[in-house]
Amino acid sequence: MPNPVAWFEVSGPDASALQSFYGEAFDWQIDANNPMNYGMVAAAEGGIGGGVGPTPDGEKHLTWYVQVDDLQAALDKAGQLGGTTVMPPMDVPGGPSVAQFSDPEGNVVGLVKGM
């Protein structure tokens, strides 16, 4: 797979409840000890890491992130195929660069560079 799925994100208005649910459901160790209460889930052997946390808009989201070399080029290609940019490229403080688009059915897909 040339551009692997590299990260997942589950978010909603009650981050603590989601973190408890996924932690107990799958025995995940979720570290939310940060000012944003964003729970980091470490990658297990053969799996990918992810996050469980709050949403700024109060809506629920489930997003998977595909690792790419060029965020803007991937957004442009998605647009040519009928997708729509949801979030232009941005740098996560202390982390990778990310972007998001929606596919022709409205599903949000994340893009990540620098993981």
C-alpha positions as CSV (number, residue, x, y, z in Angstrom):
1,M,0.0,0.0,0.0
2,P,1.8,3.2,-1.1
3,N,-0.1,5.6,1.2
4,P,-1.0,3.6,4.3
5,V,-3.6,4.5,6.9
6,A,-1.4,6.0,9.6
7,W,-3.7,7.4,12.3
8,F,-7.3,7.3,13.5
9,E,-9.4,9.8,15.4
10,V,-12.6,9.4,17.4
11,S,-14.0,12.6,18.8
12,G,-17.2,13.9,20.3
13,P,-18.6,16.4,22.9
14,D,-17.8,14.1,25.9
15,A,-14.2,13.2,25.4
16,S,-13.8,11.6,28.8
17,A,-16.8,9.2,28.2
18,L,-15.3,8.2,24.8
19,Q,-11.9,7.6,26.3
20,S,-13.5,5.4,29.1
21,F,-15.6,3.5,26.5
22,Y,-12.7,2.8,24.1
23,G,-10.2,2.1,26.9
24,E,-12.5,-0.5,28.4
25,A,-13.9,-1.9,25.2
26,F,-10.5,-2.6,23.7
27,D,-8.1,-2.5,26.7
28,W,-6.4,0.6,25.1
29,Q,-4.1,2.7,27.2
30,I,-5.3,6.3,26.5
31,D,-3.2,9.2,27.7
32,A,-5.2,12.4,27.9
33,N,-2.9,14.2,30.3
34,N,-2.6,17.4,28.3
35,P,-4.4,20.8,28.2
36,M,-6.7,19.7,25.3
37,N,-7.7,16.4,27.0
38,Y,-6.8,14.7,23.7
39,G,-6.3,11.0,24.4
40,M,-3.3,9.5,22.6
41,V,-3.5,5.8,21.9
42,A,-0.2,4.2,21.2
43,A,0.2,1.9,18.2
44,A,0.4,-1.8,19.1
45,E,2.4,-4.3,17.0
46,G,0.8,-4.5,13.6
47,G,-1.6,-1.5,14.3
48,I,-1.7,2.2,14.1
49,G,-1.9,4.9,16.8
50,G,-4.7,7.2,17.2
51,G,-6.5,9.7,19.3
52,V,-9.8,10.0,21.3
53,G,-10.8,13.5,22.3
54,P,-13.1,16.4,22.2
55,T,-14.4,18.3,19.2
56,P,-14.4,22.1,18.9
57,D,-17.8,22.1,17.2
58,G,-19.6,19.7,19.6
59,E,-20.2,17.2,16.8
60,K,-19.1,13.6,16.7
61,H,-16.4,12.6,14.2
62,L,-14.6,9.4,13.2
63,T,-11.7,10.1,10.8
64,W,-8.9,8.0,9.5
65,Y,-5.7,9.6,8.2
66,V,-3.7,8.5,5.2
67,Q,0.0,9.2,5.1
68,V,1.0,11.2,2.0
69,D,4.2,13.0,0.9
70,D,2.4,16.2,-0.3
71,L,-0.8,17.3,1.5
72,Q,-1.8,19.9,-1.1
73,A,-1.2,17.5,-4.1
74,A,-3.4,14.9,-2.4
75,L,-6.1,17.5,-1.8
76,D,-5.9,18.6,-5.4
77,K,-6.2,15.0,-6.6
78,A,-9.2,14.3,-4.4
79,G,-10.8,17.5,-5.8
80,Q,-10.3,16.3,-9.3
81,L,-12.0,13.1,-8.4
82,G,-15.0,14.8,-6.9
83,G,-13.9,15.4,-3.3
84,T,-14.0,18.7,-1.4
85,T,-11.3,20.2,0.8
86,V,-12.6,20.4,4.4
87,M,-9.4,21.6,6.1
88,P,-6.4,23.0,4.2
89,P,-2.9,21.9,5.3
90,M,-1.9,23.0,8.8
91,D,0.9,22.1,11.2
92,V,-0.1,20.5,14.5
93,P,1.9,22.1,17.3
94,G,4.7,19.6,18.1
95,G,3.3,17.1,15.6
96,P,2.8,16.4,12.0
97,S,1.1,18.4,9.3
98,V,-2.5,17.5,8.5
99,A,-5.4,18.3,6.1
100,Q,-8.8,16.9,5.4
101,F,-11.2,16.4,2.5
102,S,-14.6,14.9,2.0
103,D,-15.2,12.2,-0.5
104,P,-18.1,12.4,-3.0
105,E,-20.4,10.9,-0.4
106,G,-19.4,13.3,2.3
107,N,-17.2,11.1,4.3
108,V,-14.2,13.0,5.9
109,V,-10.8,11.6,5.2
110,G,-7.7,13.0,6.9
111,L,-4.2,13.3,5.3
112,V,-1.0,13.4,7.4
113,K,2.6,14.2,6.6
114,G,5.5,13.9,8.9
115,M,4.6,11.0,11.1
